[in-house]
Amino acid sequence: METKTTCNCKGQCKNNRCACRKNRQPCSENCNCKNCQNPYNSVEVEGMHICTLDAIEVYKAATEAQLNETLELPCGCEEVAIKDLLDDYDCSECGEAYYYSFCWGEVAQDSTTWHCEICKTCRDWREWHCENCNKCTYGVTLPCEHCGADGKYAEF
């Protein structure tokens, strides 16, 4: 069972100094914050894809009509409402997993993409996060295109 984070903020939890916000969780009654502005408050974050969590402000600003908009899956098997793609969605026909990428504004195939938790952007499967220069770079078997480091990728 995952433990809930609590913060010792004296303010409004407006930045990532707040432990709850940094861990993409809402503040609770056990936190010490005052007039809390944590964007994860009043959102059911359990089960949300990391891309949705990193775009929480965009998600919260979306209207019900926008979340009910249907998009065709890249496999072409079916159309699915964006609200059903906020976590991994398995196509009922081919079984491939998809999610809605707020970064790209489209449906992404889970097996060919990933969301970098450090850069907070969706990436192609052939990219990796270089710990040396702290940037995502192309080429799983290539040195970092930014700093030349060889294979010092972040483990997720």
N, C-alpha and C positions, 0 to 999 in steps of 0.2 A: 504494500500500500504506500502510495506517495505521501510524503509529509507536506503539510501546508506551510508556506513561508509566512513569517510575520515580520513587520518592519518596526523600526524604532524612530521613524521620522517624526520630527517636531513640526514639520510643515505640511504641504499639500500633496506630496508624492508626484510632483510634476516632471521628475527626471529619473534616470536610472540609478541614482543614489538610493532610491527606494528599493529595498530587496524584493518586495512583492512585484513591482513593475519590472524590475530587471529579470525576474524569473517568469514573466508573462502570466502573472496571477493577480486576482483581485485582492485588495486589502480586506481584512476581516475585523471583527470586533476585538480581536486580541492585539491589533496593531495600535500604535500610539499616535497615529497621524491625526491632524485636525483639518477639517474642511477638505477632505481627501479628493484629489482630482485624478486618481489613477484611472486610466482609460479602460482597464480590464474590469473595473467594478460594474456590476449589473450585467455581465456577459458570462454565459456558460462556456468557459474556455476548455473544459474537459473534452477531449476528442477533436479539437480544432487542429487543422494542419498548421505547421509552423509558419507558412506563408500568410495565412489568415491572421495568426496572432501578431506577426510583425506588421501587418497592415490594419491593425485593430481600429484605428481612427477612420480609415476608409470604409471598413466593414460597418462600423456604427453609423456612419453618415449615409449608407445605402438605404434606399427606400424599399418597402416590401415589394413593390413592382420590379425594382432592379434585381432583387434577390430571387424573384420568381421567374426572371427571364430565362428561357431555355437556350442551351447551346448544344450544338452537335459535338459528340465525342470524336476525337481524331480517327478512331477506328471506323466511324461511319455507321455503327450499329444502332445508335439511339440518340435522342436528345434528352438532356437532363437540366433541371433548374440549377442555377448557381448555388442556391442555398443547400442543395444536396451534394455539392462539390467542395464544401468548406473543410471536409476531411477527405480521406481517400474514399473514392467511389468505385466499386467494381462493376464493370459493364455486365449487364445481365446476359448478353449473348456471347461475348468472347472472353470475359473474365479479367480483362486488363484493368489495372487500377489507374484512376485519374484524379486530379484535384484542380480547383480553380486557382490559377496563379494571379494574384493581385499585382504582382510585379509586371507581368506581361499582359494582363487584361484578357486572358484566354485560358482555355482548358489545357492542362499540361499532363503528359503521360508520366506516371510516377516512376516507371522503370527506366526512363531516358532522361530524367531531370532530377534535380535536388535543390533544396533551398539552403543557402549558406547562412547559418545562424550568426556568423560574425559580420559579414557584409550586408546581411539582411536583404538578399536578392536571390531570385531563382536562377539556376545555372543549368547548362547542358551537362550531361553525365561525363563528358570528356574533360570537364574543368575540375580543378581542385584548389583548395585554399592553401596558399603558401604561408607557413608560420614565420618564415624569415622576413618577408616584406609586408605581411598581413594583407595580401590582395589575392583575389581569385585569378587563376591563370589557366590557359588552354593547354591541353595535351597531357593526358594521364602519365605517359612515359617520357615526356619532355621536361627539360629544366624550366624553371619559372621564367616566363617571358619578361617579367619586370626586373628581377634581381639576379637571375641565373642559378638560383638555388636548385638543387636536385632532389626532388621527391620529399620535401619536408612539409607534407600536407597535414592538415588538422584532422584528427580522428573525431568522428561524431557518433 
